[in-house]
């Protein structure tokens, strides 16, 4: 276990205010890196800035705070500034360099323009799927009000507070703006942040899947169970095999006393996947402690297959990615209706007290939760038949079969439509 130095809430607030108040440089505030985007791990009631190596990395059993500060401009002002800046470039060729104050006057901007109230701060509370709601409740009751007061403080004009908003987001249910901050390199690990370098984790095989759902921006690298069944020719993966494990399997191996990291790129994967994997691996597994090898599909060695439990068949296409649709069938509003989820859905979107309909392009699954009512089941069967008939009319070349499944009994054809499939998180029964 790694023991880190906590930062007090006062120090955290001072750091954020010092790095992003109204007097900061506008270009710095607009940049995605640096101080305009900060990430903290929440442990109890204390906060800890994440290690720079783990920036953009999240853990399923923890909660994180991400503070994003942006700068809002009007399109007309941007156009005027670009025109003025081009004129300034022409003038600078024949005249001497003007002072900073004269340059502001040439743009028509006042010295206090950077603090005119257009700074916008969004505080994201990210909650892992294996993390309880206690952290969110604690944050709201003890820290949120103080955080809002401090982040809204405008040093240039205290009478005009800055804009601050809060968003509670869950693992793999992040919005597209949040994902865009990390430029397709958001990584989700299993376990806890404090155990990231513990002995058990370092001595175990780690397996990550890189996958985009519906939009390239919605790309995540999620840690999954190391199984061959999770492979797909249309996706890319990171597989880390510890040095001790390799030595146990092959005492005379040629890797030396180093971990081995395989960057497995599917034959039908996106061309940018290899570069993304290399960038993620360079930070996650420094070259000083591991050797990274790009492994195209069908060129794997025996160590690769053994780490995944042995070579066997796996999916070689992902046509379902372009056809998959998820609907929730419910009568909770007093009438029966089907509401479609967005294309970037996840396992936690499966509601335990409703019926879900999943269209994979070749099969239509009716998924039953444990607390689904008999009325919803009967109405959902009728709705599924109507949907099947509709698909037959619209896409006669893609006939679909209607199948029934239930929670914890899903087939692989159902699970593969969800990135990072794992055990369901069951709510604790406090009835005694």
N, C-alpha and C positions, 0 to 999 in steps of 0.2 A: 504494500500500500504506500502511495506517495503522500507525504505530509507537506502541505502547501501553507504559505503564509496568507492568512485572510486579510482582506482590506475592510476597514470599517465603512459603514454607510456614509459617514461624513466624508471620508477620503474618496469614496466612489463618486459622490455628488460633486465634490470639488474638482475631481479629474475630468468629469464630463463637462462641467461648466467652463473650466479653463480651456478645454480643447474645442468647445463648440459654441461659445457665446457669440453675441452679435458683433464683436470686434474681430472675429476670426476672418481669415482670408476666404473669399467666396469660392475660389477654385478648390481649396481644401475641403470645404463643406460639400461641394458637388462630387468629389471623388468617392469611389466606393470603398477604397482602402483607407488606411490611416484612421484618424480620429472621428470621422463622420459615421463609422460603423464599429460598434464595440460589443463584445460578447462576454458575458459573465456566467459563471456556474453558481447555482444556488444550493447551498448545503446548510440545512437548518434555517437559521435566520441570518446567516453570514454569506457574504459575496466574495467571489474570487475571480479575477480576470483569467480567462483561459490562456493556457500556454500558446504562444504564437504558432507553434507547430500544429496545434489543434484548433486553430481558428476556422470556423465553418464546419466543425465536427460536433456532433451531438450524440448523447448516450441515452438508450431507451429507458433507463431506470432513474434518470435525473431530470431536473427542470433547469432551463437556461433563460437568461435575460439577454435580449439583443436590442441595443439602442441604436436606432438609425436616424440620422439628422440629414435632411435634404434642404434644398433652397428652391423656392418657387419663383418663376419668372413668367411674365406675360410674353406671348409670342410677338406682340408689336415692339416691346422693349428690346427683345433679343434681336429683332430685325434692325431696329435703329442702332443698336450697339455694333452690329456687324458692319453696317454702312459707315458708321463713324470710325470704326477701327481700320477699315480699308483706306479711308481718307487719311488717317493718321500715318499709315504705312507709307503712302505716297509723299506726305509732307516730311516724314523723317529722313527721306533720302536727300532732301535739299536743305534741311534745317537741323539745328542742334537738338539734342535730347531735351524734352520738357520735364519739368519737375512733376512730382506725383500729384500735387494740388492742381497744377495746370492741366494735367491729363484728366483728372476727374471733371474739371469744368468743361473740357472738350467733349466728354461723353455726355455731359448734361446730368451727371450723377453727383449727389451730395456726399460728404464724408460719412454721413450716418446712413447711407443707402443700404449697407449690409445688415443694418439692424432695424429696418423699417417694418418688422413684423412678419416678413415672409419666410422666416426660418420655420421649418416644420420638423418636429421630433416625434417619432413613433417608437413606443416601447413594446416590444414583442415578448410575451411570456410563453416560451416553448416548453411543452410538457411531453415527455416520453410516454410511449404506450404502456410501459410497465411501471410508471410512476403514479403515485396516488395523488388525489386532489388536495392533500394537506398543504402542499407548497403554494398552490394558487390561493387558497383561503388565507394562509399566513401572509402572503404578499398583499392581499387586498386589505386585511385588517391592520397590518402594522407598518407597511412600507409605501404603499401606493400613493397615499395623500402627500407624504413628505417628498417622495420622488417627483410628483407632478409639480409641487411648489418650487422645487429647486431647479428643475429642468426648464420651467416656464419663465424663470427670472431673466429679464432683459437688462443687462448691465448698462447699455447705452441709453435706454429709456424705460425705467422701472414701471412707468404708468401703462405701458403697452406690453403685456406678457407675451411670450412666444407660444406658438401652438404646440400642444403636447397631447397625444392620444395613446391609448393602450389597446393591445390586441392579445387575446388568449388563443393560441394556436396549438394544435396537437400534432404529434408525429405523423408525417406523410399526409397531413391535411393542411399544409402551409399554402398560402395564397401565392400567386405568381410574382407579386412584387417582392415578397420575402425571398423567394427562390432566386430571383434575378440578382439580388445582392451578392450571391456567392458564385455567380458565373459558372453554373453547371458543375460545381465541385463541392456540393453539400454532401457530407458523409454522415451516416447514422450507424453507430456502433451498438452492440449489445452490452449490457452491464452498466457499470457506474464509471464516471469520469475519474474518481479517485483510485479505481482499480486498473487504470489503463496500462500500468507497467507492473502489475503484480505478477508473481511467479506463475500462478495457474494460467493466466492469460498468455504470458510469453511462451509457455510450453505447450500451448494448444494450437491446433490448426485454425486459421482464420480465413473466411471466405466471404467476398463481397461481390454484389451484382450491380453493375452500372446499367441504368435503364431510364428511358424517357417515356413519360405517359402523356400522349396527346400533343405535346409541344416540346421542342428542344430545351426550352428554359426549365421545364418541369423534369429535369434530370436529377436523379439521386443515386448515390452509391451506398447501398444498404447491406449491412452484414447479415448473412443468412447461414443456415446449417450447411456444412460441407458435404453435399450429396450430389452424385452425378445427375440425379433426376432434375436438379435445379438448372442444369446447363441448357442453353438454347443458342442455336447458331446465329440468331439475330441480336444477341446481347454480348456484352463483354464482362469479364470477371477479374478479380484479384484474389490470388490464392497464396497465402503465406504458410510455409512449412518450417517449423522450428528446426534448428541444427541438431538438437538432441534426438528428435524423431527420425531425421534422415540418417543419423549415425546408427540408430538402433536398427533401422531397416537395412541399411547398407554400410557396414563399417568401413569399407574401402571406397567410399564415394569420392568424387572429384570436387565437391563443393567446399571442402575445408570445414572449418568450425564456424560457419555462418548460416544464418537463416536463408532460405530460398524463397523468392517472391516470383510467382508466375503471373504474367499479364496475358490472360487468355482472351484472344480477340476472335469472335465468331466470324465465320466465312461470309455471313450476310449482315454483319454489324455495320454501324454508321462509320464512315471514314475517319471521323474526328475522335472516335472512341480511344484509339491507341494513344493519342496525345493527351487526352484527359486522364487516362490511367497512369501514364508516366508522371504527370504533374501531381496527381494525388499520392502516388507511391513515393515520390521524392520527399514529400513532407511527412508522410505517415511512417515509412520505413526508410530512414536515412541509409545511404549507400555504405556508410561505415560499418553498419551492423547487418546488412543483408545484401544478397546479390539478386538483382531484378532481371528477369528474362522475358522478353516478348515471345509468347507462344501462340502462333497461329493455330487455328483449328486443324485437326488431323496430324499435328506434329508434336503431340504430347509424349512425355517419357513415362517410365514406370512409376517414378515418385509422384508425379502429378495424379495419376489414376489411383494410386494407393491412398493418397491423402483424402480422396473423395469416396473411398470405400470400395474401389474396384471398377474396372471399365465395364460399361454396359450401354444400352441404347438411351438416347435422350432426344428431346425435340429438336428438329432441324428447321423449323419454320415458326414464324410468329404472325401468321395472317390474322389471328384473332385481335392483334393490337389495333388494326384499322377498322374492326367491326364491333368490338366489344362495347356493350351498353349495359348500364346497371340501373334498375328501377326499384323504388320502394313502393310496395303495395300495402295500403293502410286505410282504415276507416276511422282513425282517431279524431277527425274533424267532424264526425257525424255523417259522413258520406264516404263511399269507397272511391279512392283515386290512386293513380300511379304517377309518382314524381320521379323524374330522371336525375341521377347524380351526374356531376361533371365527369369528363373523361379521365381526370386525375383522381380516381377513387382509390381506396385502400381497404384492407381487411376490416378496419374499425368502422367502416360505413355500413357493415352488415348489422342491422338492428335486430336485437334478440327478441323483441316483442312484435315484430312484423314479418311479413313475407317479402323476400327479395327476388327479383327476376333478373337473371344474367343472360344476356345474348352474346354468345361468343362467335357468331357468324355461321357456325355449323350445328350448334346445340343451344337450346333454350333451357336454362336451369331454373327451377323453382326451389328456392332455398328457404327452409322453415326454421325459424328461431325457436328456442325452448319455450318462450312465453307467448307464442302466437295463438290467437283465438281461433276457434273452429269456424267462425263466420268469415274471418279473413282468409282462411285456407280455401273455403268453398268459392268465395268470390275471386280469389287469385287464380284458381284453376280455370275458371271461365275466362278471366282476362288473359291468361297465358294462351289459351286456344285461339282467342280473337287475335292476339299479337302474332301468333304463328301463321294464321291465315293471311294477315296483313303482309308479313314478310314474304310469303309465297307469291303474293300478287306483285309486290314491288321488286323483289329479287328472285324471279323464278329459277335462275341458274344456281342459286344457293339454298337448296332445301335444308330445313332445320328439323332436328329431332327434339321432342319435348321430354325432359328428364326431371325427376324429383330427387332432391337431396336435402340433408338436414345438417344442423350445426354439429361439428366434430365428425362428420361422415362424408366430407366433400371428396370427390375424386380428383386426380391430378389435373384433368382437363379443366376443372373449376379453379383449383388453386393457382394454376399458372397465370391466370388473368390478374392476379394481385401480386405486386412486388413485395418481397420480404414476408411471405406468409409464415406464420408461426402459431403457437398455442394461443387460444383466446384468453383474454384477461377476464377472469370471473370476479364479479363484485362480491365482497365478503358479506356473509349473512350474519347480521348482528342480533338476530332474534333470540339467540341463546340456545 
